[in-house]
């Protein structure tokens, strides 16, 4: 889902409010569960996106589904109810997570591998990343069998591609040029 300006504004406001109340980390966990739930549950996503379902129904359903969230998060639900903007809830949650990580000096390293990483490989990747980044790093493992082997590391706007598929592509280009 593309981030909208409105989602960014909502996320900044919620982060400011959460910081002022000292519950930014709790709200961050709420936002992670909301983003995961909407991203993985097509029924919930369709429900939130549906223009035919009344906003009152959406608010009460979200308050029921996410009954254990912090009061600040519940306040966001009510604000979205008042402004009839539930369709951007997932984008707000994702923006909040990004802003929270940035404000705490945490950077997400996306590591794409052909098979899921085990704990040993994750530790090696974290050690390597620590040599060129002074921020706290969290690893997000993306599994993509099409890279055949190796890995692709992406931190911020930098990418290091050490995949077998990339090596084969480079070799193919070199052979077709001659």
C-alpha positions in Angstrom: 0.0 0.0 0.0 1.4 3.3 -1.0 2.0 5.8 1.8 -0.2 8.9 1.5 0.5 12.3 2.9 -2.5 11.9 5.2 -1.1 8.6 6.6 2.2 10.3 7.3 0.5 13.2 9.1 -1.6 10.9 11.2 1.4 8.8 12.1 3.5 11.8 13.1 0.6 13.1 15.3 0.1 9.7 16.9 3.9 9.4 17.5 4.0 12.8 19.1 1.0 12.0 21.3 2.4 8.6 22.3 5.8 10.2 23.1 4.2 12.8 25.3 2.4 10.1 27.2 5.4 7.8 27.4 3.8 5.0 25.5 5.5 5.2 22.1 6.9 1.7 22.3 3.6 0.2 23.4 1.8 2.0 20.5 4.6 0.8 18.2 3.7 -2.8 19.1 0.0 -2.0 18.5 0.9 -0.7 15.1 2.9 -3.8 14.2 0.0 -6.0 15.1 -2.4 -3.8 13.1 -0.2 -3.7 10.1 0.4 -7.5 10.2 -3.3 -8.3 10.7 -4.5 -6.1 7.8 -1.6 -7.2 5.6 -2.2 -10.9 6.1 -6.0 -11.0 6.5 -7.7 -10.3 3.2 -11.2 -10.3 4.9 -10.1 -7.6 7.4 -8.4 -5.6 4.6 -11.5 -5.8 2.4 -13.7 -4.9 5.4 -11.7 -1.7 6.2 -11.5 -0.7 2.5 -15.2 -1.2 1.7 -17.0 2.0 1.0 -20.4 0.4 1.7 -19.7 -0.5 5.3 -20.6 2.3 7.7 -17.7 3.9 9.7 -19.6 3.2 13.0 -19.4 -0.5 12.2 -15.8 -0.3 11.2 -14.9 1.5 14.5 -16.7 -1.0 16.7 -15.3 -4.0 14.8 -11.7 -2.6 15.1 -12.2 -1.9 18.8 -13.4 -5.5 19.2 -10.6 -7.1 17.1 -7.9 -4.9 18.7 -9.4 -4.8 22.2 -6.0 -5.0 24.0 -4.4 -2.0 22.3 -3.3 1.2 24.1 -5.7 4.1 24.6 -3.7 6.2 22.1 -4.3 3.6 19.5 -8.0 3.5 20.3 -8.0 7.3 20.0 -6.6 6.8 16.5 -9.6 4.5 15.7 -12.0 7.2 16.9 -10.2 9.9 14.9 -10.4 7.8 11.8 -14.1 7.3 12.5 -14.7 11.1 12.8 -12.8 11.8 9.6 -14.1 8.7 7.7 -10.5 7.6 6.8 -10.3 4.0 7.9 -9.0 3.0 4.5 -5.5 4.4 5.4 -5.2 2.6 8.7 -2.6 0.1 7.4 -0.5 2.9 5.8 -0.7 4.9 9.1 0.5 1.8 11.0 3.4 1.3 8.7 4.4 4.9 8.7 4.3 5.0 12.5 6.6 2.0 12.7 9.1 3.7 10.3 8.9 7.0 12.2 9.3 5.2 15.6 12.4 3.3 14.3 13.9 6.5 12.9 13.4 8.4 16.2 15.1 5.6 18.1 18.1 5.2 15.8 16.9 1.8 14.6 17.4 0.9 10.9 15.8 -2.1 9.2 18.1 -4.3 7.1 16.1 -6.3 4.5 18.0 -9.5 3.7 16.6 -11.5 0.8 17.6 -15.1 0.7 16.5 -18.2 -1.2 15.7 -20.0 2.0 14.8 -18.7 5.5 17.8 -17.6 7.5 18.7 -19.5 10.6 20.0 -17.9 13.9 23.6 -18.5 13.0 23.4 -16.8 9.6 21.4 -13.9 11.1 24.1 -13.3 13.7 26.8 -13.3 11.0 24.8 -10.8 8.9 24.3 -8.5 12.0 28.0 -8.7 12.7 28.8 -7.6 9.1 26.3 -4.8 9.2 27.7 -3.5 12.5 31.1 -2.9 10.7 29.6 -0.1 8.5 26.5 1.1 10.4 26.5 2.7 13.9 22.7 2.4 14.2 20.8 -0.4 15.9 19.8 -2.8 13.2 16.8 -5.1 13.0 16.8 -7.8 10.3 13.8 -8.5 8.1 14.3 -11.7 6.2 12.5 -12.0 2.8 12.5 -15.4 1.2 12.7 -15.4 -2.6 13.6 -18.6 -4.3 14.2 -16.8 -7.6 17.6 -15.5 -6.4 18.7 -19.2 -6.4 21.3 -18.7 -3.7 23.4 -16.0 -1.9 21.6 -12.9 -0.6 20.6 -9.4 -1.3 21.1 -6.9 1.6 19.2 -3.6 1.6 19.7 -0.9 4.3 18.0 2.4 3.6 18.8 3.3 0.1 21.9 1.1 -0.2 21.8 -2.4 -1.7 24.4 -5.1 -1.9 23.5 -7.9 -4.3 25.4 -11.2 -3.8 22.8 -13.4 -5.3 23.5 -16.3 -7.7 20.8 -14.9 -10.0 22.6 -11.6 -10.2 25.9 -13.3 -10.9 24.3 -15.2 -13.7 22.8 -12.1 -15.1 26.2 -10.3 -15.1 27.8 -13.3 -16.7 25.1 -13.4 -19.4 25.6 -9.7 -20.2 29.4 -10.1 -20.5 29.0 -13.1 -22.8 26.4 -11.4 -25.1 28.5 -8.2 -25.4 31.5 -10.0 -27.0 
